[in-house]
Amino acid sequence: MTVVDYLGYSWKCPLKLHLTADMTCSLSGDWRKICKARKLKIGDTIKFGVTQQCNSTVLYMSPPPMMVLRTNLPPSKDSTLSRHVFTVEKFFWMN
């Protein structure tokens, strides 16, 4: 199985299906290298997608959400606040 990450790099990761009640699967091979390169850790949510029919051998990783904290935004003239405001926006990494 080839995994293509959100930066366009290809990794060889054999996929193994586990025939249990939950129908889980696991990736091996370069998976640890992907985690290290993309700073993934246990508990992170990762989405995958395919572009062809179910017998495709390529999985595409979706880009992770990225939180950006913008600081030092002065209050608007209409605001009753006398201090600076913080805003948080959600962005996605683009290739």
C-alpha positions in Angstrom: 0.0 0.0 0.0 1.3 3.5 -0.8 0.4 6.3 1.5 0.7 9.8 0.0 0.9 12.5 2.7 -0.5 16.0 2.5 2.8 17.3 1.3 2.8 14.9 -1.6 5.5 12.5 -0.4 4.9 8.7 -1.0 5.5 6.1 1.7 5.4 2.3 1.5 3.0 1.1 4.3 1.6 -2.5 4.0 -2.0 -2.6 5.2 -3.2 -5.5 7.3 -6.9 -6.1 8.0 -7.9 -7.6 11.3 -11.1 -9.6 11.0 -12.6 -8.8 14.4 -16.0 -7.4 15.4 -14.6 -3.9 14.9 -13.0 -4.7 11.5 -9.8 -2.8 12.2 -6.7 -2.4 10.1 -3.0 -1.5 10.8 -0.3 0.1 8.7 3.4 -0.9 9.1 6.5 -0.3 7.0 7.2 3.4 6.7 4.3 4.3 9.1 6.7 5.2 11.9 8.7 7.4 9.5 5.5 9.3 8.5 4.6 9.8 12.2 8.1 11.2 12.9 8.3 13.4 9.8 4.8 14.8 10.2 5.0 15.0 14.1 2.1 12.7 14.6 1.5 11.3 18.0 -0.7 8.7 19.7 -4.3 10.1 19.9 -4.1 12.3 16.8 -7.0 11.9 14.3 -6.0 11.2 10.7 -8.3 11.0 7.7 -7.5 9.0 4.6 -9.1 9.0 1.2 -8.9 7.1 -2.0 -9.4 8.4 -5.6 -10.2 5.1 -7.3 -12.3 2.1 -6.7 -11.9 -0.1 -3.6 -9.1 -2.1 -5.0 -6.9 1.0 -5.1 -3.4 0.6 -3.6 -3.0 4.3 -2.8 -4.2 6.1 0.3 -4.1 9.8 0.6 -3.7 11.6 3.9 -5.9 14.6 4.5 -4.1 17.7 5.8 -4.5 18.2 9.6 -6.3 21.2 10.9 -3.9 23.9 12.1 -4.8 26.3 14.8 -3.5 29.9 14.4 -3.6 32.3 17.3 -3.6 35.9 16.2 -2.7 38.4 18.9 -2.5 42.1 19.4 -5.6 42.9 17.5 -6.7 46.3 18.9 -10.4 46.6 19.8 -12.6 48.2 17.2 -13.7 51.8 17.7 -17.2 50.6 18.4 -16.1 48.2 21.1 -16.4 48.9 24.8 -13.3 46.8 25.5 -10.1 48.6 26.5 -7.7 45.7 26.0 -6.4 43.7 23.0 -8.5 40.9 21.7 -7.3 37.4 20.7 -8.9 35.5 17.8 -8.5 31.8 16.9 -8.9 30.7 13.3 -8.8 27.2 11.8 -6.7 26.7 8.7 -5.6 23.7 6.6 -2.1 23.1 5.3 -2.2 23.4 1.5 0.1 21.4 -0.8 
